[in-house]
């Protein structure tokens, strides 16, 4: 493993910020190049912004093998590809969830319809694949495996847990739907930056676990935060009949006979109420927001954040390791 400790956290942040600007340029270029109507469709979510957490992780992990130097063109390409893949999944997710908004703007399917939204997502994935095709067979294979996991996670969510433990099943869905692409972001950065296998494996495990933590934190944010801050509509998953972690934990308490009467009524309203009615949905969301099951969900997100940090414990102390710790903290501490 790399043992250098010459790079300061301030210098690393400056390098990543500069390289992220290069990613933004390539991302903008990658969603253009068609006619005006299609360019507007493809660039809709990209132009709305986003946390860019996946490309940032790619840029960070490249310094495990190429410490203190600007990212290579291959690393920039990989960082762009993972963000394009992420954008493709958002187009598809919003169709499946009938989401009214994303990143503070109207969801694509509301503006252009479901068919065009799905096709646009496919085009974004195709463009991501074109970029990855220039990064070598290992990256191509991992990207294909990642996309399969993204789809399988979504499919498993639609079928439900059946005989599996619902909470454990949901964790695996999150690992596939969210963790797999963050894993790829870390892998591409480490591999293309020249890190050794031990360091690469460590950050991949870190990334997959932080993906689970991030998504559980999102489950809290979905109920506990202002829509104007999140850019998403609260309770969308409830309307679609998808149980996220707070609801799963309510159900687990009910099965164990430890759920209070307020919680039991809340579950009845989730299962039997007309959640398409805005007032009913608001009532359910408000009560979930104040129920202590949300604190239990927060604790699970923090627990998975700790699991992620354990994965990088073997890495030598460095600015990169410090930045990864901060990355984990930001992923989890977004919760209100």
KAFEN-V308289 format. One record per helix or strand of 3 or more residues. SS is the DSSP state (helix for helix, strand for strand). FROM is the first residue (numbers start at 0). TO is the last residue. If there is no record, write none. Layout:
# KAFEN-V308289
ss:SS from:FROM to:TO
ss:SS from:FROM to:TO
This chain:
# KAFEN-V308289
ss:helix from:8 to:29
ss:helix from:35 to:41
ss:helix from:43 to:46
ss:helix from:52 to:61
ss:helix from:72 to:96
ss:helix from:107 to:111
ss:helix from:113 to:131
ss:helix from:136 to:158
ss:helix from:165 to:192
ss:helix from:196 to:223
ss:helix from:226 to:229
ss:helix from:235 to:238
ss:helix from:244 to:255
ss:helix from:260 to:271
ss:helix from:277 to:289
ss:helix from:292 to:310
ss:helix from:318 to:331
